[in-house]
Structures are given as C-alpha cells and as structure tokens.
Amino acid sequence: MGVPTTVATGRRPTEGMLGLAEDIANDVKRDTIGQTTVPAHVYTDPGYWQREKAAIFDRLPQIICPSALVPDAGMAVPHDATGRALLITRDAQGTAHVFLNVCRHRGTRLVEGNEVQCTKKLVCPYHAWTYSVDGRLLALPRPDTFPDLDKGSMGLVELPSLETGGLIWFCPKEETADFSYARKLGEDFDALGMGEHVLFRRKTHEVKGNWKLIMDAFLESYHVTRLHAQTIGPFFKDGVTSGDMVGPHARSAVGRLEEMDGVDLTDMAQLRRVVTFAYQMLPGALIIPSPDYINLMVMMPQSHELTLVEDFMLIPEHPSTDKARDHWERSWALLDGGVFASEDFRAAELGQQGLATGVVPELTLGTMESGIRRYHETVEEALRAAN
C-alpha cells in the first residue's frame, strides 16, 4: 500500500464550495468591506469576555469533537475543557451522546481521566451505580435500600447534541439548541468525506491569548506568506481568496490561481489540490482540510487571555505501513507543531502581550483582513441576541 496523495475520489463539492472556487478562478471579489478597524478591548477586557461566555459559550450550539474520537459502539471519553464535566459516548446502536459526567446518586464524577475508554457500562467509583453508555441507570447495590427510587428517571443528564458531517455538536441549553446551520455545514463535511476519516493524533495546546486572536489568524490571508514563510507560505499567493457565511459560521477558500487552469473544480480530489478551504465556526472551532487530511481545532477559552485549543488530525484510513505512518507523522509535525503551535498560536500570544499595554486602541485591518471584521460583527450579533 502506498502513501495517499489525495482523498475524496469521486466526490463532488457542494454548491457553496464550488462557488468560492469559481470566484478564485475568475478573480471575483465578494467582499465589499474596505479598510476597517476592531477595538482592542474585545481582546483585553475581562468584562467583555464574561459577556461572550454567557451569551455564546454557555448558550449556543458548538463543536465538541470529531466523530472519529469515539468511532465504535461502547466508547466513552470524559471532556472537561469547556468548563463543564462532559462525557461523550457512543451507544450500541451507534448514536453519539453528550452527557454530564455526574452520577445521579451523590453527584460523584462518573468517569475519570480524559482518554477514550472502551466499555459498555459506566460504573461510579463511589457506590458502584452502573449506567449504560446510552445513559440508562442499569443497576445499583442494595436496591432494597432505595424503596422509592424510579430507575427510569435516574439516568445520566443528557445535553442536546447532533452528529453530522463527521462532527459531534452539543448545546449547553435546551432552549437554544438550534442545529440547522450545523446540518448545513455537515453537507460540506460530507463532501470532504470527514465522517469516514479516522483519528491519527489529538493534542491540547494552552495558548496565552484571547480566543478571537487565534480565530483571526484563520480569517485572513495577509499573514500567510510572511508568518508561514518557512512552512506553508510558499504554497499560497496573496489576494487569491473568497469567502461567505453559513449562518453565523464563516467559510473561506484560498487558491493557487496559477495552478487552476484545466482543473475540474467539480471533482473534489482535483479541487483540493489547488484550493484550501477553511471553516471558522462560532463560537470557536476551525476546520482546515489539506489535500489528504483534515485538521479540526476546537477553542475552549478559560479567560479573556487564556485559551485551550484541542487539535485533531483526521486521515482517510489507519496507516498500514511504516511509510504511510511516517507520511502522517511528518504532516502532523508540520501543522500541529510548526504552523499552529510555533507560528499561529505564538502570534496570538504576542498579540495579547502587545494589546495588553493599551498602546494600540484599535486594530487596523486592510482589505485582505475583512474576514476578521465580519467575524467580530457575528460575535456582536450573538451578544445582542442574548440580551
């Protein structure tokens, strides 16, 4: 078996993806925003962050992980980085769930650690109350001592969730659990074949910067040939970009115009060789499909100046040879350790340090950075909607 050079053979892009690619090929500009600004306080003000937390991160649907994190029935993984004790499972029917990782008896944390576990039963370490991965309370010691207990009403507390396009979304509140835009984005991710990918690597980074500074790096192409000059910069060209919105979520594309002649843009494999798509989802998730693998980054802010970023690398199939494994290891090292950690995340931290001085009251954005302005407008809309 050789090393794959591309994926998605026979797949076709969605109309939205194709539209962005055709814009690049025809040098059509969608953006009408000229030079603009963003106030610096949205990155440095703890009060502004608290408003974001209440209106967005504690209220709106958000991505928690790729489906590939729990690919098989009888899997469970604790997840605490959002500030909630979550438990992601896949039941015997293949349905993914997002529960609160709390035993209904005495409130004990049910599953410890943060690694994926293969199990059909979840046993509380305190009194051994036992639950199924679908959340049902199966058994408890000495049931005779709970004569009035209704087992059917004592299952794990489940949060609204949706699995679509190879991603698992959840919502902290039932009343705001509208997953319609998640489903729409799922069409793009199905076109990329993301639901059929497997997990190669997963790592959580601690970035000493505001979550939006990290998002900003993926909302403009102005920095690519400069910040990434020693890594991926040579593969891109200034200004050959296009983008649109899917509800509150941004979809963008960067193309290599000089390589697009003769390319069948309706063929996903050919398209991905010359156009790099990126998805910047509210509140804080990024999807970067490379020609032969996909990176998902989920941002989980801890404060106005500290963000945990969980990076997942998804590949078409598990490597079966040393050559294939070496190929993916080098790709992981380039993106996660190089482009993201050493360049994008470092830039966010340096930006936080500079903005904290108060010297720059507002960020000046050029025409190649208009995606940043649009994303900040989306955040402001979400803040207003919560009031």
N, C-alpha and C positions, 0 to 999 in steps of 0.2 A: 504493500500500500504506500503510495507517495504522499507528499505533503500537499494538502489542498491549497489552491491559489485563489479560489473564489467560492462563493456559495450561491444558493438561490437559483440554481439552474432551472429554467423553465418557468420561473415565477415572473409575474408582471407587477410593476409598481401601481399604487393607487393613483387615481386622477390627480390628487393633491401633490403627490411626489413627482409625477410626470410633469405637472405644470411648473414646478420650481426648476426642474432640469431643463425644460424648454426655454424658460426665462434666461437661464445661464447661456444656453446655446445661441439664443437670439439676442443676447446682451440687452434684455428688457429689465428695466428697473422698476420695482414695485414701490419702494419706499419713497415717500414724499417729505419725510422729515429732514430738514436741513441740519445745520449745526445747532446743538441744543445743550442743555445742562441737566444735572441731577444734584440736588442738595446733599452736602456731605453728611448732614445729621442723620440721614436714613441708615447710615452705616455705623454711626458712633453713639447714638442716643439710646441708652438703656430703656427709656420710656417708649420709644418708637418700637423697639424690639418686643416689649411686652404687649403692645397693641397687635403686632404681627402674630405673636404666639396665640393670643386669644382669638383673633379673627380668622387666622389661616391655619396654623399648625394644630390647634385644638378644635378645629371646626370643619375643615374641608377634606374631601377625599384625597388620598395621597398614596404613592407607590411605597411599598414596604420592602419588596424583594422580587427577584425573578422567579418564575415557576420552577426553574431548574434548581433552586435551593432545596426544594422538597419534591423531587421528581416522582417518588413512588409512594404507594399507599403505605400507611403505617409509619409515617415520618413526622417528627415534631422538632421545632427549633425555638428556643426562647429568644426574645429580642427586646432589649431594654433601652436602646439608644435614642428612641423617640421621647424618652421621659416617661414612658408607660411600660408596665410589666406585661409584654405581649407574648403570646405563644402561637406560632404558625404551625398548622398541621395539615396533613392530607389523609382523608379517611379511606375506608375500604372501597368506596365507590369512586375514588379519585377526586373528590371535591376538596378544595382548599378551604381552610377556615382560619380566622384570626380571633383568638380568644384572649381574655385577660388571664395571665399566668398566676391565678389565685385559686386555692382550694376553697370551696364554698362552706366548709366546716368552720375553720377558725382563721381563715384568711392567710394561711401559710403559702409562701411561694411554692408552686407545684413542681416545676421542673427547673433544675439548677444549671448553671453554666450558660454558654452561648453557642454550643456546637449542635449540629444536627444529630438527632437520635432516631434510631430505627426501633419502633415499639408499637404494639397495638394497644397497650394500656399505659396510663399515666397514673402513677401511684404517689400520693402525698407522702413526703418523708416523715411527717409528724405522727399522724394517726392512721396512715395507710388507706385513706379513702381512695378509691380507684375509679378512674374515668376512662372512657374510650377516646380515641383521637377525634371522634365526631362530637365530643363534648358531653356525652351522656354519663351520668353517675351510674357506674356498674355495680359497685359493692362497697361495703364498709364493715369494719369489725364490729361485733356485738350489736347488730341492728336492733336487738330487743331493747337496747337502752335508749333508742330513739323511736318510741311508740307512735309519735305523731308525724314522723318525717315522710314527706312526699318525695320519693326519689326522682320522679319525673320533673319536678320543679327545681331540683338542686344541681342541674348540670352547670358546666362552666359558662361564664358570661361571655357571649359572643358579640363582637363588633361587626357592623356592616362591612362586607368585603365583596370584591369581584375579581375573578381571574379572567384576563382577556389578553390576547396577543403575547402570551408568554410572560405576563407580569401579574403580580398579586397586589391589588389595591386594598386599602381599608379606609374607613371613615370613623373619626372619634365620636361622632354624634349621629344618631339615627335620623334626626330631622333634617340634616344637611347632606345625606348620603345619596347625592345625585351622580351616578356614574356614567351619564350619557356621553360626555366627552372622552372618558376613559375608553368606552366601547369604540368610539370613532377613531381614536388613536390606535386602538387594537387592530384595526384594519391595516394600517401601515406596518405594524409589527408582525402581523401575519404574512404580509407581503415579503417581509425580510426573513421570514421563517424562524423568528425568535423563539416561538413556543417549542420548536423541535431541537433547539440548541441545548447543550449540556454545560454545566458549570465547570470551568477549569480552575479558576482562582477567585478568592474573595479576601479582601483586606479592608480594615477600617483605619482611616487616617484622622489624626487630630490636627485641625488647621486653626491657627490662632488668627482668625479673621471672620468678618461678618459673612453670613451665608450668601448674601447677594454679590459680594465681591468675587466669590467663586463662580456664581452663575454668570456674572458679567463677562468672564473670560470666554464663555461659550456662546455669547450673544453678539460677538463682533469678530471680524477677520483682520482688523487693523494690526493686531499684535502677532499674528501667526508667523510671518516671515522674519520677525525680529526676535521675539521671546523664544521661539522654537527654531531658531536658525541652525542649531546643531542636531536637531532631531527630525521633526516632520515638516519644518518650514519649507524646504526645497520642493515639496510636493504640491504646494499651493501657490496661488497667484493673487495679488491684491485686486480687490474690487469685483471678482467674478463670483457674486453671491446672489442669493434670492431667499425670501422668507415669507411666511404667512402665519396665521393664527388658527388654532383649532380650539375654539372657546378661549379659555384663559391660558392655553398652552401654546408655546412658540415652536414652529417647525422651520428649520433653515437648511440651506444647502450651499456648499462651496464647491466650485467646479474647476477643472483644469481645461479651460477653453481650447487650448492648443491641441488637446488630445481628443476632442469630441467629434471631429469630422469622421463620418462613416459609422459612428456608433449608433446601434439600435437602442434608443432610450426606453423603448417599451420592454426590453429584456433586462430583468433585474441584475443578472450577473454582469452584463456589459455596463449597465448604468453605474453600478457600484465601483467599477474600476476607474471611473472618471469624475464621479460626483460623490462627495461625502456629506451625508445628511446628519443633522443633529437635532435633537428634540430637547427643549428646555421647558420642563413641566412645572406648573405651580402645584405645591409650594416650593419644592426644591429637589428636583430629580433631573438627571441628564442621561440621554441615550446617544451614544456615538457609534454608529455602525461603520466599521472599517470594511475593506473589501472582503475579508474572510473571517471576521469575528465581530462581536458586539460588546461594547462596554456600557454597563449601567452604573451610574453613580447616584446614590441617594444621600442627600444632605439632611442632617439632623442637628439643627442649631441647639447649643447648650446655653448660650448667652448672646449678647449683641456682638461679642468679639471672639467667640469660640464655636467651631462647627465640627461635628464628626461627619466624615464622608466615607460611606461604605462603597467600595468599588468592586464590581462583579465583572469577571471576564467570561463571556459565553462563546463557545466554539461549536462547530457543526456536529462533532462526534468525539467521543473519547479517543485520545491518541493510542494507537495500537503498535507503534514502532518508536524506537529511540529518536529517529529522525523527526517524526511528527511531534513528539514531545518537546524536542529541542526547539523546533519552529515556534511552538506556542509559548514556551518559556521565554524566548527572545522577544516575542511580541508583548508578553506581559511585562517584562522588564522595561521595554521601550515606553509603553504607555503609562502603566501604574507608577513605576519608579522614576521614570525620566520625564515624560511630557507632563503628567499630572502632578506628582509629588515635588519634583525638583524645579518645575517651571510654573505651571498654573497655580498650584497651592502656595508656592513661595511668593509669587507675585501678589496673591491675595493678602498674605501676611505682611508684606512690605507696604501694600496699600493701606492696610489697617493702621500700621505704625505711623505712616505719614498723615493720614486723615485725622488721627487722634490728637495731633499737635494743634489742630484748628487753623493752620496756615492757609489751607485751601477750603473756602466756604462752600464751593460747589465744583462738581466735576464738569469739565468742558468736553463735550462729545462731538466728534466730527461725523461726516455723513456715512462713514463706514462703521459707525458705532450706534446707529439709530435703534438697533435691536435692544440695547440697554435701556434706552428711554422708554420704549414700548413696554418692556417687561416691568419697569418701575411703575408705569401707569396701570398695569394689570394688578400689581400689588396694592396700589392706592384704591383701585376699584373694589378689591376684596375687603379692604379696611372699611370703606364706606358702606358696603353691603352688610357688614356685620353690625353696624350701628342702628 
